[in-house]
Amino acid sequence: MFRKTPRAGAFATVLMLMITLFAVQGSGAAAKSEDFQVSPLVQQDLAAPASEVPAATEEALPQFVSEPVIQPLPAIEEMAADSLHELVAEYVVEEDLSRDLRCLAQAIYFEARGEDLAGQLAVAQVIINRTRSPQFPDNYCSVVLQRAQFSFVRNGRIPTVAEGSRAWQRAKAIAQIAHRDLWESEAEDALFFHATYVKPGWARTKSARATIDSHIFYR
């Protein structure tokens, strides 16, 4: 077993004393004031009262503004289609329609599901035009359910559609395309229409805009 000799113990004591003295002399906390050089400008600032110390300019300070960040919604991009048929075929139909869009799609389904797509779009355009006219209500459902306007409406109610049919899927696509104004309709600004096989008295007082499939459209 190793045993410390008196000489080794004394040597260790001297060594520890030298390390301690060296650490005290080099310590920032215990260094003499004359060893710590301060620039004249800093000494002047330290000696001046707090009220006389120039404040930092606004330009030098970071500005933090607490405001809600509003991200703009991405613009709706029109689909690049060469025809209405192509647009309907490529259109991704929203399954969960709002009440208003559903009323528009139902009107297309019951009034024009046997028509070409241009005829279906024209029916949708008439309903949209009516919501923009002071002569009619300002929403699709109220226009469709208005008394004595659409023959498929019974006692203020719209019949049930065959929701699994292709005709209903097309009607929903046309409703959304018309609502988003993604395709120009031949009906233009028409507010009225009727089937070609009937001759209502009111038609004589209106200006015909277009005949599309089996419907005539009027302003």
N, C-alpha and C positions, 0 to 999 in steps of 0.2 A: 504494500500500500504506500502511495506517495504521501510524504509529509512535508509541509511548508517549513523552511528554515527561517530563523530571525532575519537573515539578510534578504531573503526573498520577500518577506512581509514588509520590510522597510522600503524596499525598492518599489513595491506595489503602492505603498502609501504616497510616496513622492510622485509617482506617475499620475495617480488620481488627482493629487493637488494641482499639478501642472495643467491637466485637462480642464479642471474646474475653473482655474484662473483664465485660461484661454477662452473658454466659453463665455465667461462674464464680460471680458473685454470686447468680444466680438458681438455681443447681443445687442440688437437694436433697442430693446426696452431699457437696458442699463447703460447704454453708451453715453459718454460725456457730451454735453451740449456743444462744446467746441469742435467735436469730431463730426457733427451733423450740420452740413452746409445748406442753408436755405437761401434762395435767390432773393434779391431786394424787393422785387415785385410781390412775391408771395409773402415776405415779411410785412410789407405795407398793408396787404389785404388782411393779414391775420391781426394786425394791430388796430385796424380801423373798426369802428362800431358797426354792428350788423346793418343799421339803417343806411350807412354810407357805402356799403359794398354794392357795386352795380349789379342789377339783376340781369339774367340772361335774356337776350332778345327773343321775341316770339319766333323769329326765323330759325333760331338755333334749337328750339325745343320741338320735339315731335308732336304733331297734332293728332289727337284721337277723337273721332266723331262717332258717337253711338247712334247709329241709324239702322233701320231694317234694310237688308240687302234684297232688292227685288230683282229676280232673274227674269228677263223677258222670255215669254213663251216662244218656242220655235215657230216660225211661220209655217202655215199649212202649204205644203208643196203640191202643186197641181200634178196629177199623174200624166205622164206623157203617153197619150193614147191617140190613135189616128181616127177612131170612130167611137160613137157612144156604145156600141156593142162591145168593143174592146175595153172601154173604161169600166163598164158594168162587170165584165168577166174578170178584170184584174182588181176590182175594188174589194177591199177587206171590210165586210159588213159588220157593224157594231151590233152585237146580239142584244145588249141591254139598252134599248132605245128609251129616250125620254118620252113622257106622255105626249108631248106635242109632236115629236117626230113619228111616234107610233100612229097618231091620228092621220098624219100626212100619208104614211105608208098604207094605212087601211083604205084611205080614199083612192089612192092609186090602184090598189088591189081590186076594189069593188067596182070602180068606174072604168078601168082600162086594162085589166090583166090580160085580156084577149087582144090588145092592141100591140103594135110594134113599140119598141122602146122609146122612139121619138114621141109617140102618142101618149105614153105613160108620163114622160117628162113634161109634156105640155099640160096635162091635168095637174101635175104637181106645181107647175109654174103659175097656173091660174090661182090656186090656193095661196101660194106665196104672195102673188100680186095683191090679192084681196087683203092680206094682213097689213099691207103698206098703204091701203086706200082708206080714207075716212068714211067711206060708205059701208065698210064691213068691220067685224071685230079684228083685234090686233094679234090674235094667236091662232095657230092651225086648228086646234080642237074646236074653238068657238066658231070658226069659219065653217068647218065640216058639219058641225052639229046645228048650225043655224037653221031655223024653221023653213021648210019648203025649198031647200036649196039642192040637196042631194037625195036622189030617189032611194038609195040603198039604206038611208037612215030611217029607222022605224021607232016612233015614239021617243025620239031624242037619244036613241042608242045605236051603236055601231054593231052589226052582226059579228059573229066569231069567224076568224079566218082559219084556213088550213095551214097552220104554222110550219108543218113539215114539207110543204109543197115548194117547188121551184118558183112558182109564181109569187109566193110571199117573199122569198129571198130576193127576187128581182125587184119587187116593190120596195123593199127596205133599202136596197142599193140605190134605186132611183130617188127615193125620198132624201137620202143623205147627200147624193150628188146634187140634187136641186137645191137643197138647203144650203150647201156650201158653195153654190154657184160655180160648179166645176165644169158645166157644159151649157152652152147657149141653147135655149129652146126656141123653136120656130113660133111658139105662141107669143113670144115677146111680152107686150104689156096687156095681154088679154085678161078680162075679168069674168067672162062668161063663156060657156060652151054648151053644145047640145049634140045629140047623135044626128047623123045625116038623114035618118029615116023618119025624123019628126020635124014639125014646123011650128014651134012655139010662137005666139003672137009677139012676145017681147023682142024676138030676133029682128023684126022690121025696124026697130028703133036703134039698133046697135050697128057698129061698124065692124064688118068681118075682117079678121086679121089673117086667118089661115085655115085651111082644111087639112087635117092630119089624120090619116086612116079613116075611121068612121065618125070623127067629131069635127064640128066647125067651131072655131074660136072667134070671139068678139071682144071689142073694147067698148 
